[in-house]
Amino acid sequence: MKARVFVTLKNGVLDPQGKAIGHALNGLGFSSVGDVRQGKVIDIDLHESDAGKARAALNEMCQKLLANTVIEKYEIELKA
C-alpha cells in the first residue's frame, strides 16, 4: 500500500520560507500571489494490506519522526 503524508505548519506559526517564496513570486511579476505557506510531502510504500493498520502505523511515524506536532500538522492519504 502506498501512502502520502502532507506536513504543514499549524495556523499562527510563522513561515519564513513561505514568506520568501511569496516575495520572490511577487518579484517575478506574479502580483496576484497572496500569502504562501510552505510544507513537505513524504511518499511511503508500506508492506501492509489493512488500511486501518497502515493508518495507525503512519500516525505513529508522524508522531515520532515525520512531523513536529508542536508546530506542524499532518494529513495522511492512502492509495491502494
N, C-alpha and C positions, 0 to 999 in steps of 0.2 A: 504494500500500500504506500502511496506517495502522499506526502503532506507538505504544506506550505505554511510557514509561520510569519506573520507580519508583526514587526515590533516597532512601535512609535512612542514618542514622548507623550506623557499624560498632558491634558489641557492644563495650562497655567505654568508649565515648566518651560523656561526659556530655551529657545532653539537657535543658537548662534549659526549653525551650519545652514539651517533653513533661511535665516535672515540673509546670509551671504549669497545663497543661491538666488533668492528673490531679488536682491540688489543687483547681482550680475545679469539676471534676465532683463530687469528694467534697463540696465546699461546697454544691453544688446538691442534695445528697441521694443521689447515686449511690454509695453506700458499698461496692458490690461491685467498683468500679474499682480495679485494682492499678496496676502500672507502665504508663506511657503513653510511646510513642516517636512523635515527630512526623517527618514526611517530606514529600516532594513528588512529584507526578505530572506528567509532561510528555507531552502528546499531540503527535505529529508526523505530518504527511502527507508521505510520500515518493513521488517520481516514479520508482519502481523496482519492477519486477515479480519480480525474482530475490530470494528470501528470504535467500540467503547473502550477496549483495552488500548488501542492506538491513541485515542484522545487522552486517556488517563496518563499514558506514558509521556505524551507530548506536553501536557500540563506540568508534569513533574520536571521535564527537561527545561521548560521555560522558567519555572520557579527556581531551579538550582543553577542554571547557567545561561540560558539564551536571552533572558530579559532581566534587567534590574528593576524589579517590581516596585521599588520605592518611587522611581521617576518614569518608568515605562509601562505601557500596556501592550498586550499582545492578542492576536487573533489567530486561530488555527483553522486551516482549510484542509479537509481530507479529500483525496482523489482515489478512486478505486484502482 
